[in-house]
Amino acid sequence: MPGPYPDEFRQRALRMLSEARPDHKTDHAAITHLAANLRVNPETLRLWKKRLDVDEGRQPGTSSEAQAEIKRLKK
């Protein structure tokens, strides 16, 4: 998932989100709070979480690995 943030930052942010989630009533509240602390757009953090959930099979969708393979095959 290319972008302006290093992979290590994304992984750390997602770990922090999973740790912060029990302290908030909703995913949205946890994301909004953490995004402000990390100075990232809440939508960015939400999309990172959504992608992680798909990649780990918690949400339906095409995994990052499958998307990369499809992109490679289209070339």
PDB file of N, CA, C and O in Angstrom, chain B, residues numbered from 101:
ATOM      1  N   MET B 101       0.843  -1.173   0.000  1.00  0.00           N
ATOM      2  CA  MET B 101       0.000   0.000   0.000  1.00  0.00           C
ATOM      3  C   MET B 101       0.892   1.241   0.000  1.00  0.00           C
ATOM      4  O   MET B 101       1.222   1.760   1.067  1.00  0.00           O
ATOM      5  N   PRO B 102       1.279   1.716  -1.158  1.00  0.00           N
ATOM      6  CA  PRO B 102       2.170   2.867  -1.218  1.00  0.00           C
ATOM      7  C   PRO B 102       1.482   4.138  -0.745  1.00  0.00           C
ATOM      8  O   PRO B 102       0.261   4.266  -0.829  1.00  0.00           O
ATOM      9  N   GLY B 103       2.260   5.051  -0.259  1.00  0.00           N
ATOM     10  CA  GLY B 103       1.708   6.314   0.200  1.00  0.00           C
ATOM     11  C   GLY B 103       2.768   7.116   0.920  1.00  0.00           C
ATOM     12  O   GLY B 103       3.931   6.715   0.973  1.00  0.00           O
ATOM     13  N   PRO B 104       2.372   8.249   1.475  1.00  0.00           N
ATOM     14  CA  PRO B 104       3.346   9.122   2.111  1.00  0.00           C
ATOM     15  C   PRO B 104       3.827   8.636   3.479  1.00  0.00           C
ATOM     16  O   PRO B 104       4.762   9.207   4.041  1.00  0.00           O
ATOM     17  N   TYR B 105       3.205   7.601   4.014  1.00  0.00           N
ATOM     18  CA  TYR B 105       3.578   7.107   5.339  1.00  0.00           C
ATOM     19  C   TYR B 105       4.362   5.804   5.211  1.00  0.00           C
ATOM     20  O   TYR B 105       3.974   4.920   4.447  1.00  0.00           O
ATOM     21  N   PRO B 106       5.459   5.679   5.951  1.00  0.00           N
ATOM     22  CA  PRO B 106       6.224   4.423   5.923  1.00  0.00           C
ATOM     23  C   PRO B 106       5.392   3.262   6.474  1.00  0.00           C
ATOM     24  O   PRO B 106       4.510   3.463   7.308  1.00  0.00           O
ATOM     25  N   ASP B 107       5.680   2.055   6.004  1.00  0.00           N
ATOM     26  CA  ASP B 107       4.960   0.866   6.476  1.00  0.00           C
ATOM     27  C   ASP B 107       5.043   0.724   7.987  1.00  0.00           C
ATOM     28  O   ASP B 107       4.066   0.338   8.628  1.00  0.00           O
ATOM     29  N   GLU B 108       6.198   1.032   8.560  1.00  0.00           N
ATOM     30  CA  GLU B 108       6.374   0.897  10.008  1.00  0.00           C
ATOM     31  C   GLU B 108       5.409   1.813  10.760  1.00  0.00           C
ATOM     32  O   GLU B 108       4.869   1.439  11.801  1.00  0.00           O
ATOM     33  N   PHE B 109       5.200   3.011  10.223  1.00  0.00           N
ATOM     34  CA  PHE B 109       4.273   3.952  10.853  1.00  0.00           C
ATOM     35  C   PHE B 109       2.855   3.405  10.799  1.00  0.00           C
ATOM     36  O   PHE B 109       2.126   3.452  11.790  1.00  0.00           O
ATOM     37  N   ARG B 110       2.465   2.885   9.639  1.00  0.00           N
ATOM     38  CA  ARG B 110       1.117   2.314   9.491  1.00  0.00           C
ATOM     39  C   ARG B 110       0.903   1.160  10.460  1.00  0.00           C
ATOM     40  O   ARG B 110      -0.128   1.081  11.127  1.00  0.00           O
ATOM     41  N   GLN B 111       1.881   0.270  10.531  1.00  0.00           N
ATOM     42  CA  GLN B 111       1.761  -0.887  11.425  1.00  0.00           C
ATOM     43  C   GLN B 111       1.649  -0.445  12.879  1.00  0.00           C
ATOM     44  O   GLN B 111       0.844  -0.981  13.640  1.00  0.00           O
ATOM     45  N   ARG B 112       2.459   0.531  13.256  1.00  0.00           N
ATOM     46  CA  ARG B 112       2.416   1.038  14.631  1.00  0.00           C
ATOM     47  C   ARG B 112       1.066   1.688  14.916  1.00  0.00           C
ATOM     48  O   ARG B 112       0.488   1.477  15.983  1.00  0.00           O
ATOM     49  N   ALA B 113       0.564   2.472  13.973  1.00  0.00           N
ATOM     50  CA  ALA B 113      -0.731   3.133  14.148  1.00  0.00           C
ATOM     51  C   ALA B 113      -1.848   2.104  14.315  1.00  0.00           C
ATOM     52  O   ALA B 113      -2.743   2.292  15.139  1.00  0.00           O
ATOM     53  N   LEU B 114      -1.804   1.026  13.546  1.00  0.00           N
ATOM     54  CA  LEU B 114      -2.836  -0.008  13.649  1.00  0.00           C
ATOM     55  C   LEU B 114      -2.738  -0.769  14.969  1.00  0.00           C
ATOM     56  O   LEU B 114      -3.759  -1.145  15.546  1.00  0.00           O
ATOM     57  N   ARG B 115      -1.519  -0.995  15.449  1.00  0.00           N
ATOM     58  CA  ARG B 115      -1.354  -1.618  16.777  1.00  0.00           C
ATOM     59  C   ARG B 115      -1.929  -0.706  17.858  1.00  0.00           C
ATOM     60  O   ARG B 115      -2.643  -1.158  18.753  1.00  0.00           O
ATOM     61  N   MET B 116      -1.608   0.576  17.763  1.00  0.00           N
ATOM     62  CA  MET B 116      -2.118   1.548  18.729  1.00  0.00           C
ATOM     63  C   MET B 116      -3.642   1.608  18.683  1.00  0.00           C
ATOM     64  O   MET B 116      -4.290   1.741  19.721  1.00  0.00           O
ATOM     65  N   LEU B 117      -4.211   1.512  17.495  1.00  0.00           N
ATOM     66  CA  LEU B 117      -5.665   1.538  17.351  1.00  0.00           C
ATOM     67  C   LEU B 117      -6.297   0.331  18.032  1.00  0.00           C
ATOM     68  O   LEU B 117      -7.303   0.472  18.728  1.00  0.00           O
ATOM     69  N   SER B 118      -5.725  -0.844  17.844  1.00  0.00           N
ATOM     70  CA  SER B 118      -6.299  -2.037  18.482  1.00  0.00           C
ATOM     71  C   SER B 118      -6.186  -1.950  20.003  1.00  0.00           C
ATOM     72  O   SER B 118      -7.054  -2.449  20.719  1.00  0.00           O
ATOM     73  N   GLU B 119      -5.125  -1.323  20.496  1.00  0.00           N
ATOM     74  CA  GLU B 119      -4.963  -1.152  21.945  1.00  0.00           C
ATOM     75  C   GLU B 119      -5.906  -0.083  22.495  1.00  0.00           C
ATOM     76  O   GLU B 119      -6.363  -0.190  23.633  1.00  0.00           O
ATOM     77  N   ALA B 120      -6.200   0.945  21.700  1.00  0.00           N
ATOM     78  CA  ALA B 120      -7.045   2.051  22.150  1.00  0.00           C
ATOM     79  C   ALA B 120      -8.532   1.741  22.030  1.00  0.00           C
ATOM     80  O   ALA B 120      -9.344   2.359  22.717  1.00  0.00           O
ATOM     81  N   ARG B 121      -8.901   0.801  21.173  1.00  0.00           N
ATOM     82  CA  ARG B 121     -10.315   0.529  20.891  1.00  0.00           C
ATOM     83  C   ARG B 121     -11.148   0.245  22.136  1.00  0.00           C
ATOM     84  O   ARG B 121     -12.260   0.765  22.228  1.00  0.00           O
ATOM     85  N   PRO B 122     -10.675  -0.557  23.111  1.00  0.00           N
ATOM     86  CA  PRO B 122     -11.512  -0.823  24.292  1.00  0.00           C
ATOM     87  C   PRO B 122     -11.829   0.426  25.124  1.00  0.00           C
ATOM     88  O   PRO B 122     -12.791   0.423  25.893  1.00  0.00           O
ATOM     89  N   ASP B 123     -11.048   1.472  24.981  1.00  0.00           N
ATOM     90  CA  ASP B 123     -11.262   2.696  25.753  1.00  0.00           C
ATOM     91  C   ASP B 123     -12.301   3.624  25.128  1.00  0.00           C
ATOM     92  O   ASP B 123     -12.602   4.676  25.691  1.00  0.00           O
ATOM     93  N   HIS B 124     -12.851   3.252  23.974  1.00  0.00           N
ATOM     94  CA  HIS B 124     -13.814   4.089  23.265  1.00  0.00           C
ATOM     95  C   HIS B 124     -15.086   3.299  22.990  1.00  0.00           C
ATOM     96  O   HIS B 124     -15.061   2.072  22.894  1.00  0.00           O
ATOM     97  N   LYS B 125     -16.192   4.016  22.865  1.00  0.00           N
ATOM     98  CA  LYS B 125     -17.479   3.360  22.638  1.00  0.00           C
ATOM     99  C   LYS B 125     -17.597   2.764  21.240  1.00  0.00           C
ATOM    100  O   LYS B 125     -18.264   1.747  21.050  1.00  0.00           O
ATOM    101  N   THR B 126     -16.949   3.396  20.260  1.00  0.00           N
ATOM    102  CA  THR B 126     -17.072   2.942  18.871  1.00  0.00           C
ATOM    103  C   THR B 126     -15.712   2.940  18.183  1.00  0.00           C
ATOM    104  O   THR B 126     -14.759   3.565  18.648  1.00  0.00           O
ATOM    105  N   ASP B 127     -15.644   2.222  17.063  1.00  0.00           N
ATOM    106  CA  ASP B 127     -14.435   2.269  16.236  1.00  0.00           C
ATOM    107  C   ASP B 127     -14.183   3.704  15.777  1.00  0.00           C
ATOM    108  O   ASP B 127     -13.047   4.179  15.771  1.00  0.00           O
ATOM    109  N   HIS B 128     -15.262   4.381  15.395  1.00  0.00           N
ATOM    110  CA  HIS B 128     -15.139   5.754  14.905  1.00  0.00           C
ATOM    111  C   HIS B 128     -14.492   6.660  15.952  1.00  0.00           C
ATOM    112  O   HIS B 128     -13.617   7.464  15.628  1.00  0.00           O
ATOM    113  N   ALA B 129     -14.919   6.530  17.198  1.00  0.00           N
ATOM    114  CA  ALA B 129     -14.355   7.360  18.269  1.00  0.00           C
ATOM    115  C   ALA B 129     -12.874   7.062  18.469  1.00  0.00           C
ATOM    116  O   ALA B 129     -12.072   7.980  18.645  1.00  0.00           O
ATOM    117  N   ALA B 130     -12.512   5.789  18.444  1.00  0.00           N
ATOM    118  CA  ALA B 130     -11.107   5.408  18.614  1.00  0.00           C
ATOM    119  C   ALA B 130     -10.265   5.934  17.456  1.00  0.00           C
ATOM    120  O   ALA B 130      -9.170   6.457  17.663  1.00  0.00           O
ATOM    121  N   ILE B 131     -10.778   5.793  16.250  1.00  0.00           N
ATOM    122  CA  ILE B 131     -10.054   6.259  15.063  1.00  0.00           C
ATOM    123  C   ILE B 131      -9.875   7.771  15.100  1.00  0.00           C
ATOM    124  O   ILE B 131      -8.783   8.274  14.839  1.00  0.00           O
ATOM    125  N   THR B 132     -10.938   8.495  15.422  1.00  0.00           N
ATOM    126  CA  THR B 132     -10.875   9.953  15.470  1.00  0.00           C
ATOM    127  C   THR B 132      -9.863  10.426  16.507  1.00  0.00           C
ATOM    128  O   THR B 132      -9.064  11.324  16.241  1.00  0.00           O
ATOM    129  N   HIS B 133      -9.903   9.821  17.680  1.00  0.00           N
ATOM    130  CA  HIS B 133      -8.988  10.197  18.760  1.00  0.00           C
ATOM    131  C   HIS B 133      -7.537   9.915  18.372  1.00  0.00           C
ATOM    132  O   HIS B 133      -6.675  10.784  18.501  1.00  0.00           O
ATOM    133  N   LEU B 134      -7.274   8.705  17.900  1.00  0.00           N
ATOM    134  CA  LEU B 134      -5.903   8.334  17.559  1.00  0.00           C
ATOM    135  C   LEU B 134      -5.385   9.134  16.361  1.00  0.00           C
ATOM    136  O   LEU B 134      -4.224   9.543  16.340  1.00  0.00           O
ATOM    137  N   ALA B 135      -6.238   9.354  15.377  1.00  0.00           N
ATOM    138  CA  ALA B 135      -5.819  10.124  14.200  1.00  0.00           C
ATOM    139  C   ALA B 135      -5.377  11.528  14.603  1.00  0.00           C
ATOM    140  O   ALA B 135      -4.391  12.047  14.080  1.00  0.00           O
ATOM    141  N   ALA B 136      -6.101  12.134  15.525  1.00  0.00           N
ATOM    142  CA  ALA B 136      -5.709  13.466  15.997  1.00  0.00           C
ATOM    143  C   ALA B 136      -4.354  13.414  16.694  1.00  0.00           C
ATOM    144  O   ALA B 136      -3.514  14.290  16.491  1.00  0.00           O
ATOM    145  N   ASN B 137      -4.144  12.390  17.513  1.00  0.00           N
ATOM    146  CA  ASN B 137      -2.863  12.257  18.222  1.00  0.00           C
ATOM    147  C   ASN B 137      -1.703  12.016  17.262  1.00  0.00           C
ATOM    148  O   ASN B 137      -0.601  12.519  17.480  1.00  0.00           O
ATOM    149  N   LEU B 138      -1.946  11.247  16.200  1.00  0.00           N
ATOM    150  CA  LEU B 138      -0.890  10.926  15.239  1.00  0.00           C
ATOM    151  C   LEU B 138      -0.769  11.963  14.122  1.00  0.00           C
ATOM    152  O   LEU B 138       0.159  11.925  13.315  1.00  0.00           O
ATOM    153  N   ARG B 139      -1.727  12.888  14.097  1.00  0.00           N
ATOM    154  CA  ARG B 139      -1.768  13.925  13.063  1.00  0.00           C
ATOM    155  C   ARG B 139      -1.904  13.336  11.661  1.00  0.00           C
ATOM    156  O   ARG B 139      -1.208  13.728  10.724  1.00  0.00           O
ATOM    157  N   VAL B 140      -2.825  12.382  11.553  1.00  0.00           N
ATOM    158  CA  VAL B 140      -3.184  11.834  10.246  1.00  0.00           C
ATOM    159  C   VAL B 140      -4.683  12.034  10.058  1.00  0.00           C
ATOM    160  O   VAL B 140      -5.419  12.207  11.030  1.00  0.00           O
ATOM    161  N   ASN B 141      -5.121  12.012   8.834  1.00  0.00           N
ATOM    162  CA  ASN B 141      -6.537  12.133   8.540  1.00  0.00           C
ATOM    163  C   ASN B 141      -7.256  10.890   9.067  1.00  0.00           C
ATOM    164  O   ASN B 141      -6.795   9.774   8.828  1.00  0.00           O
ATOM    165  N   PRO B 142      -8.377  11.058   9.777  1.00  0.00           N
ATOM    166  CA  PRO B 142      -9.103   9.889  10.283  1.00  0.00           C
ATOM    167  C   PRO B 142      -9.497   8.905   9.178  1.00  0.00           C
ATOM    168  O   PRO B 142      -9.509   7.694   9.402  1.00  0.00           O
ATOM    169  N   GLU B 143      -9.817   9.416   7.998  1.00  0.00           N
ATOM    170  CA  GLU B 143     -10.187   8.537   6.885  1.00  0.00           C
ATOM    171  C   GLU B 143      -9.003   7.671   6.467  1.00  0.00           C
ATOM    172  O   GLU B 143      -9.185   6.515   6.085  1.00  0.00           O
ATOM    173  N   THR B 144      -7.803   8.216   6.536  1.00  0.00           N
ATOM    174  CA  THR B 144      -6.600   7.446   6.221  1.00  0.00           C
ATOM    175  C   THR B 144      -6.469   6.278   7.186  1.00  0.00           C
ATOM    176  O   THR B 144      -6.243   5.142   6.766  1.00  0.00           O
ATOM    177  N   LEU B 145      -6.610   6.553   8.467  1.00  0.00           N
ATOM    178  CA  LEU B 145      -6.509   5.503   9.480  1.00  0.00           C
ATOM    179  C   LEU B 145      -7.626   4.471   9.312  1.00  0.00           C
ATOM    180  O   LEU B 145      -7.397   3.272   9.473  1.00  0.00           O
ATOM    181  N   ARG B 146      -8.835   4.940   8.989  1.00  0.00           N
ATOM    182  CA  ARG B 146      -9.959   4.017   8.780  1.00  0.00           C
ATOM    183  C   ARG B 146      -9.678   3.087   7.604  1.00  0.00           C
ATOM    184  O   ARG B 146      -9.964   1.891   7.674  1.00  0.00           O
ATOM    185  N   LEU B 147      -9.123   3.629   6.529  1.00  0.00           N
ATOM    186  CA  LEU B 147      -8.816   2.798   5.361  1.00  0.00           C
ATOM    187  C   LEU B 147      -7.703   1.794   5.658  1.00  0.00           C
ATOM    188  O   LEU B 147      -7.748   0.663   5.174  1.00  0.00           O
ATOM    189  N   TRP B 148      -6.709   2.195   6.447  1.00  0.00           N
ATOM    190  CA  TRP B 148      -5.655   1.250   6.842  1.00  0.00           C
ATOM    191  C   TRP B 148      -6.260   0.098   7.627  1.00  0.00           C
ATOM    192  O   TRP B 148      -5.900  -1.060   7.416  1.00  0.00           O
ATOM    193  N   LYS B 149      -7.194   0.420   8.546  1.00  0.00           N
ATOM    194  CA  LYS B 149      -7.838  -0.628   9.352  1.00  0.00           C
ATOM    195  C   LYS B 149      -8.692  -1.530   8.464  1.00  0.00           C
ATOM    196  O   LYS B 149      -8.681  -2.752   8.619  1.00  0.00           O
ATOM    197  N   LYS B 150      -9.421  -0.935   7.548  1.00  0.00           N
ATOM    198  CA  LYS B 150     -10.259  -1.723   6.638  1.00  0.00           C
ATOM    199  C   LYS B 150      -9.398  -2.683   5.823  1.00  0.00           C
ATOM    200  O   LYS B 150      -9.748  -3.854   5.678  1.00  0.00           O
ATOM    201  N   ARG B 151      -8.273  -2.200   5.286  1.00  0.00           N
ATOM    202  CA  ARG B 151      -7.370  -3.039   4.492  1.00  0.00           C
ATOM    203  C   ARG B 151      -6.817  -4.176   5.352  1.00  0.00           C
ATOM    204  O   ARG B 151      -6.744  -5.315   4.891  1.00  0.00           O
ATOM    205  N   LEU B 152      -6.427  -3.883   6.592  1.00  0.00           N
ATOM    206  CA  LEU B 152      -5.922  -4.915   7.493  1.00  0.00           C
ATOM    207  C   LEU B 152      -6.998  -5.967   7.752  1.00  0.00           C
ATOM    208  O   LEU B 152      -6.712  -7.164   7.739  1.00  0.00           O
ATOM    209  N   ASP B 153      -8.231  -5.526   7.986  1.00  0.00           N
ATOM    210  CA  ASP B 153      -9.328  -6.463   8.243  1.00  0.00           C
ATOM    211  C   ASP B 153      -9.577  -7.370   7.042  1.00  0.00           C
ATOM    212  O   ASP B 153      -9.854  -8.557   7.218  1.00  0.00           O
ATOM    213  N   VAL B 154      -9.485  -6.840   5.838  1.00  0.00           N
ATOM    214  CA  VAL B 154      -9.648  -7.655   4.627  1.00  0.00           C
ATOM    215  C   VAL B 154      -8.485  -8.637   4.507  1.00  0.00           C
ATOM    216  O   VAL B 154      -8.689  -9.826   4.261  1.00  0.00           O
ATOM    217  N   ASP B 155      -7.271  -8.132   4.683  1.00  0.00           N
ATOM    218  CA  ASP B 155      -6.084  -8.990   4.550  1.00  0.00           C
ATOM    219  C   ASP B 155      -6.079 -10.130   5.565  1.00  0.00           C
ATOM    220  O   ASP B 155      -5.571 -11.214   5.281  1.00  0.00           O
ATOM    221  N   GLU B 156      -6.647  -9.886   6.754  1.00  0.00           N
ATOM    222  CA  GLU B 156      -6.670 -10.910   7.799  1.00  0.00           C
ATOM    223  C   GLU B 156      -7.957 -11.726   7.798  1.00  0.00           C
ATOM    224  O   GLU B 156      -8.157 -12.565   8.677  1.00  0.00           O
ATOM    225  N   GLY B 157      -8.839 -11.490   6.815  1.00  0.00           N
ATOM    226  CA  GLY B 157     -10.043 -12.293   6.663  1.00  0.00           C
ATOM    227  C   GLY B 157     -11.198 -11.919   7.574  1.00  0.00           C
ATOM    228  O   GLY B 157     -12.168 -12.671   7.669  1.00  0.00           O
ATOM    229  N   ARG B 158     -11.121 -10.782   8.246  1.00  0.00           N
ATOM    230  CA  ARG B 158     -12.216 -10.355   9.126  1.00  0.00           C
ATOM    231  C   ARG B 158     -13.306  -9.619   8.362  1.00  0.00           C
ATOM    232  O   ARG B 158     -14.421  -9.473   8.860  1.00  0.00           O
ATOM    233  N   GLN B 159     -12.993  -9.154   7.153  1.00  0.00           N
ATOM    234  CA  GLN B 159     -13.941  -8.453   6.294  1.00  0.00           C
ATOM    235  C   GLN B 159     -13.854  -9.057   4.898  1.00  0.00           C
ATOM    236  O   GLN B 159     -12.781  -9.498   4.487  1.00  0.00           O
ATOM    237  N   PRO B 160     -14.959  -9.086   4.166  1.00  0.00           N
ATOM    238  CA  PRO B 160     -14.883  -9.568   2.786  1.00  0.00           C
ATOM    239  C   PRO B 160     -14.166  -8.549   1.908  1.00  0.00           C
ATOM    240  O   PRO B 160     -14.183  -7.349   2.182  1.00  0.00           O
ATOM    241  N   GLY B 161     -13.547  -9.042   0.868  1.00  0.00           N
ATOM    242  CA  GLY B 161     -12.870  -8.158  -0.072  1.00  0.00           C
ATOM    243  C   GLY B 161     -11.652  -8.834  -0.667  1.00  0.00           C
ATOM    244  O   GLY B 161     -11.318  -9.964  -0.312  1.00  0.00           O
ATOM    245  N   THR B 162     -11.000  -8.140  -1.566  1.00  0.00           N
ATOM    246  CA  THR B 162      -9.807  -8.649  -2.231  1.00  0.00           C
ATOM    247  C   THR B 162      -8.585  -8.237  -1.426  1.00  0.00           C
ATOM    248  O   THR B 162      -8.375  -7.053  -1.163  1.00  0.00           O
ATOM    249  N   SER B 163      -7.786  -9.212  -1.040  1.00  0.00           N
ATOM    250  CA  SER B 163      -6.606  -8.935  -0.214  1.00  0.00           C
ATOM    251  C   SER B 163      -5.578  -8.112  -0.984  1.00  0.00           C
ATOM    252  O   SER B 163      -5.600  -8.051  -2.213  1.00  0.00           O
ATOM    253  N   SER B 164      -4.683  -7.487  -0.239  1.00  0.00           N
ATOM    254  CA  SER B 164      -3.610  -6.703  -0.859  1.00  0.00           C
ATOM    255  C   SER B 164      -2.756  -7.580  -1.756  1.00  0.00           C
ATOM    256  O   SER B 164      -2.332  -7.161  -2.833  1.00  0.00           O
ATOM    257  N   GLU B 165      -2.508  -8.799  -1.302  1.00  0.00           N
ATOM    258  CA  GLU B 165      -1.700  -9.736  -2.089  1.00  0.00           C
ATOM    259  C   GLU B 165      -2.383 -10.057  -3.417  1.00  0.00           C
ATOM    260  O   GLU B 165      -1.742 -10.060  -4.467  1.00  0.00           O
ATOM    261  N   ALA B 166      -3.688 -10.326  -3.363  1.00  0.00           N
ATOM    262  CA  ALA B 166      -4.433 -10.629  -4.585  1.00  0.00           C
ATOM    263  C   ALA B 166      -4.490  -9.409  -5.508  1.00  0.00           C
ATOM    264  O   ALA B 166      -4.386  -9.549  -6.726  1.00  0.00           O
ATOM    265  N   GLN B 167      -4.653  -8.219  -4.935  1.00  0.00           N
ATOM    266  CA  GLN B 167      -4.672  -7.006  -5.749  1.00  0.00           C
ATOM    267  C   GLN B 167      -3.342  -6.807  -6.467  1.00  0.00           C
ATOM    268  O   GLN B 167      -3.315  -6.427  -7.638  1.00  0.00           O
ATOM    269  N   ALA B 168      -2.248  -7.061  -5.772  1.00  0.00           N
ATOM    270  CA  ALA B 168      -0.921  -6.923  -6.384  1.00  0.00           C
ATOM    271  C   ALA B 168      -0.746  -7.928  -7.521  1.00  0.00           C
ATOM    272  O   ALA B 168      -0.173  -7.600  -8.560  1.00  0.00           O
ATOM    273  N   GLU B 169      -1.239  -9.150  -7.323  1.00  0.00           N
ATOM    274  CA  GLU B 169      -1.139 -10.179  -8.362  1.00  0.00           C
ATOM    275  C   GLU B 169      -1.970  -9.793  -9.581  1.00  0.00           C
ATOM    276  O   GLU B 169      -1.518  -9.952 -10.715  1.00  0.00           O
ATOM    277  N   ILE B 170      -3.169  -9.293  -9.358  1.00  0.00           N
ATOM    278  CA  ILE B 170      -4.028  -8.853 -10.463  1.00  0.00           C
ATOM    279  C   ILE B 170      -3.346  -7.729 -11.242  1.00  0.00           C
ATOM    280  O   ILE B 170      -3.335  -7.734 -12.473  1.00  0.00           O
ATOM    281  N   LYS B 171      -2.785  -6.776 -10.520  1.00  0.00           N
ATOM    282  CA  LYS B 171      -2.087  -5.662 -11.168  1.00  0.00           C
ATOM    283  C   LYS B 171      -0.911  -6.173 -12.000  1.00  0.00           C
ATOM    284  O   LYS B 171      -0.689  -5.715 -13.121  1.00  0.00           O
ATOM    285  N   ARG B 172      -0.162  -7.123 -11.445  1.00  0.00           N
ATOM    286  CA  ARG B 172       0.987  -7.690 -12.154  1.00  0.00           C
ATOM    287  C   ARG B 172       0.540  -8.399 -13.428  1.00  0.00           C
ATOM    288  O   ARG B 172       1.181  -8.267 -14.470  1.00  0.00           O
ATOM    289  N   LEU B 173      -0.555  -9.151 -13.349  1.00  0.00           N
ATOM    290  CA  LEU B 173      -1.038  -9.906 -14.502  1.00  0.00           C
ATOM    291  C   LEU B 173      -1.598  -9.004 -15.602  1.00  0.00           C
ATOM    292  O   LEU B 173      -1.581  -9.381 -16.774  1.00  0.00           O
ATOM    293  N   LYS B 174      -2.088  -7.831 -15.245  1.00  0.00           N
ATOM    294  CA  LYS B 174      -2.643  -6.908 -16.239  1.00  0.00           C
ATOM    295  C   LYS B 174      -1.567  -6.226 -17.068  1.00  0.00           C
ATOM    296  O   LYS B 174      -1.862  -5.666 -18.124  1.00  0.00           O
ATOM    297  N   LYS B 175      -0.329  -6.266 -16.605  1.00  0.00           N
ATOM    298  CA  LYS B 175       0.761  -5.592 -17.339  1.00  0.00           C
ATOM    299  C   LYS B 175       1.097  -6.300 -18.620  1.00  0.00           C
ATOM    300  O   LYS B 175       1.987  -5.864 -19.351  1.00  0.00           O
TER     301      LYS B 175
END
